Each structure stands twice: as structure tokens, then as C-alpha cells.
Amino acid sequence: MHIDSYLALENILKEHDHRELYDNENLLRYVKKHPIHISCPIIHITGTNGKGSTLHYLEMIYRLMGYTVGSYVSPSHYKYNEMIRVNEIMIDEQIFLKLFQERIEDFIQYDLTAFEMITIVMFAYFSSIKLDVLLLEVGMGGDIDATNIIDTCALAIITSVTLEHTSYLGKTISEIAYHKAGILKDNKPYLIGEEVNEEARTAIAIRAKKLKAEEHVISSYRQSDEDALHHSLTYASHTYKYLGPKYGYHNLLIALEASQILKDILPVDYDKLSTYTFKALDRRMEVVQTLPLIILDGAHTPDAVSCLNESISLFDKPVHIIFACLEDKNLPLLLEEFEKISHDIVLTTFQNKRARGEFDYFLYLEDFPFSEDYCSILNRFKENYPDDIILISGSIAFIDEVRTKL
């Protein structure tokens, strides 16, 4: 099969977007025939919330120290090749196409999913260049995630564990935590974020004991707010500034502690680091307009919305919400948490085959109005509430679509 353009590749990947009942057996058969070889230290990151932000802060830390940093992030927002980057620069489109072209026949033969294909291409690319460290973000869960075909890693990180993707990962916190702990490796350290509760930690520890993996946790710290977007964090005798939502400090803490754990193989100058202001990842309480104040946030779990509420309340202004989410999200709990931010919530939908439509909201339409056209809702809010906050949230995929319209 010849791939003659990036558009043709996109069509192939869309055709193989996901399996209804996922298992990694095809991928494991592929890897057995085509082993993966990565020579640099790997930091493997999973979690219900915060894994993307933790990777983002680690990327900042190691780049500031002059390291060459490879990163694999998901999902893609606009183009598939943006998932693979070196020093925050995405892989060249032609190289991306070439790596796919060389493997596409086997990909089809083994019936790999799109994410599995991109993951294999990522490993092929990073094995061909010199890196000082590779940051891997899990796609979903951990145990059978495509990124987990590596034999070892320098550090595994579990940022948080809440109920998510229950049809894939399990029905309880313990089951989901055990699944995420699948990224732990023999005799290698792992780090748990402070948002991981005791139930989850117990399940993780069961897996860790079998692997003789050493647990690390966050030590004492002090956090303070200058205003809704400017904050400081004192940790391990240094104070760091960060720009973004208050809840961002959880992930900056994890990144700083991770760098401490690995300081013998990846030394860090914390005096230099403390002169830098860490900016939050896009789509994390991101201000895109000031009059009125329009905020985008990809909060898609109840815990994430609760953290968002704590941060957005620092503005001390009324909030009006435009909400859309995917079918697999816990809608009752999400709406319950969003109602703690505001009772003015309009439900909508967007261009994604897994997005909830009006029918999927039918149990809630007596309490929340629905509109197919989120642009008209936004325009109405802007006209009626010029001094308030307009929050667009519920799904990162929804946020990405809205960004193209702003």
C-alpha cells in the first residue's frame, strides 16, 4: 500500500481509530516480530488527570537544563504527528509519512489500531535519534496501553486515580488503579501523586510488591496565590512561580519530585530552575479573551471539575457554562460538579463520533437547556454577560473544536 499524502495517512488512521473491545494481543504479536529498542532513560506517566500537565512540566525542567527531550503525548489535537516531538517541536511530516510507509503493510496485516500504529512509529523515530530522556504519556489506563510495550523505564508516575473509562479499565477505583500500575517495572522506582487515595495506593502497592518497585511520594510543600492565575510553590528549599490555574501545582509538584528521584542520571540545577515561571499547558483554565472573560478548560472528570471550581472561584465573578462531553464520561457526576460552579449551564454537542448529542442528554433536558449550535450560545453569553466569565468545558476534544471557531 502506497501512502501518497498526509491526507491519505489521516484517512487510514481514522479507519483504524479504535476497537470496541480493546486488547493488545495484535500489538504484542507485532512487537515480538519487531522488537522495540530505546537506549535513553524513559519516564512513563499515567493517571486519570494530570498526566499531560506533568509531562509538560518535566519537558520544561529538562529543556531548561539543556537536555534533548523526546515526548509522546495524546490525544492529538489537530494533526497526528504533533503527538511525537523533540524539544517541543513535532516530528517532520515527511519523516512521519516515511516511517508509516515503511511499516503500513505490517500494520494492516496485524490489524493494529491508529494509536498502536502511531506508538510504533514514535518508538521507531526515537530509536533513530539521540535523546537524553524520553517522556511517555499513556493513552488510556496502563497495563495494556500501547505505550507499555517497553521492557523498562527509569521512573513510572501515577498522577491520580478516579473512575474513568470503566468499560475498559474496571468498575472500581481499585481495579482502575491496578490497571494503571501495569506501567510499573521490575526493581524500578515509581512516584504517586498526592491525589491518589488510599484505596488506589493499596491496589498499586500489590502490584509494586510483586515487582520489588520502590514507592515515592510527595514531601511537604507550601503553595500560595497572588491572584487567580499567578501562584507560587515552595518545595525542597526552593520557590517556583507558575502561571495558570491553582490546581496546576499538583502536577508541578510531581514533575519536581520526579526530577529529584532521577537527579543522579539527569542532574538539575534547582537554583536556575527557580528563576523561571512555569506556564500551564493550554486548555487548562486558559484565558482566550478578557472582555468578556472567556476561559477554556478540558476538565472531563468530576475531580478535575472540582479542582477547576477552586481555581475559577478566585476570579470572584459569575460564571456561565457551555458544556459538551463524550459518551463514556460520567455525566451525572460531571454536571453535579459543574453546578457547584454555576447553575447557568447550556448543553451542546460537537463533531466527534463519540460526542453526546441531544438524545444522550434526554434525562437532563428539564434542568439544562440544549443547543446544537454552541457558537450561538457563546455569542448570546458575550452579549448578555460582558462583565462575567464564560467557561467552555467538558471535553478536551470539544475545546479543540471551539478553539478553531474563536
C-alpha positions, 0 to 999 in steps of 0.5 A: 500500500502506497501512502501518497499524502498526509491526507491519505495517512489521516484517512487510514488512521481514522479507519483504524481509530479504535476497537470496541473491545480493546486488547493488545494481543495484535500489538504484542504479536507485532512487537515480538516480530519487531522488537522495540529498542530505546537506549535513553532513560524513559519516564512513563506517566499515567493517571486519570488527570494530570498526566499531560500537565506533568509531562509538560512540566518535566519537558520544561525542567529538562529543556531548561537544563539543556537536555534533548527531550523526546515526548509522546503525548495524546490525544492529538489535537489537530494533526497526528504527528504533533503527538511525537516531538523533540524539544517541543517541536513535532516530528517532520511530516515527511519523516512521519509519512516515511516511517508509516510507509515503511511499516503500513503493510505490517500494520494492516496485516496485524490489524493494529489500531491508529494509536498502536500504529502511531506508538510504533512509529514514535518508538521507531523515530526515537530509536533513530535519534539521540535523546537524553530522556524520553517522556511517555504519556499513556493513552488510556489506563496502563497495563495494556496501553500501547505505550507499555510495550517497553521492557523498562523505564527509569521512573513510572508516575501515577498522577491520580486515580478516579473512575474513568473509562470503566468499560475498559479499565474496571468498575472500581477505583481499585481495579482502575488503579491496578490497571494503571500500575501495569506501567510499573517495572521490575526493581524500578522506582515509581512516584504517586501523586498526592491525589491518589487515595488510599484505596488506589495506593493499596491496589498499586502497592500489590502490584509494586510488591510483586515487582520489588518497585520502590514507592515515592511520594510527595514531601511537604510543600507550601503553595500560595496565590497572588491572584487567580492565575499567578501562584507560587510553590515552595518545595525542597528549599526552593520557590517556583512561580507558575502561571495558570490555574491553582490546581496546576501545582499538583502536577508541578509538584510531581514533575519536581519530585520526579526530577529529584528521584532521577537527579543522579542520571539527569542532574538539575540545577534547582537554583536556575530552575527557580528563576523561571515561571512555569506556564500551564499547558493550554486548555487548562483554565486558559484565558482566550479573551478578557472582555468578556472573560472567556476561559477554556478548560478540558476538565472531563472528570468530576475531580478535575471539575472540582479542582477547576471550581477552586481555581475559577472561584478566585476570579470572584465573578459569575460564571456561565457554562457551555458544556459538551462531553463524550459518551463514556464520561460520567455525566451525572457526576460531571454536571453535579460538579459543574453546578457547584460552579454555576447553575447557568449551564447550556448543553451542546454537542460537537463533531466527534463520533463519540460526542453526546448529542441531544438524545444522550442528554434526554434525562437532563433536558428539564434542568439544562437547556440544549443547543446544537449550535454552541457558537450561538450560545457563546455569542448570546453569553458575550452579549448578555454577560460582558462583565462575567466569565464564560467557561467552555468545558467538558471535553478536551476534544470539544475545546479543540473544536471551539478553539478553531471557531474563536 
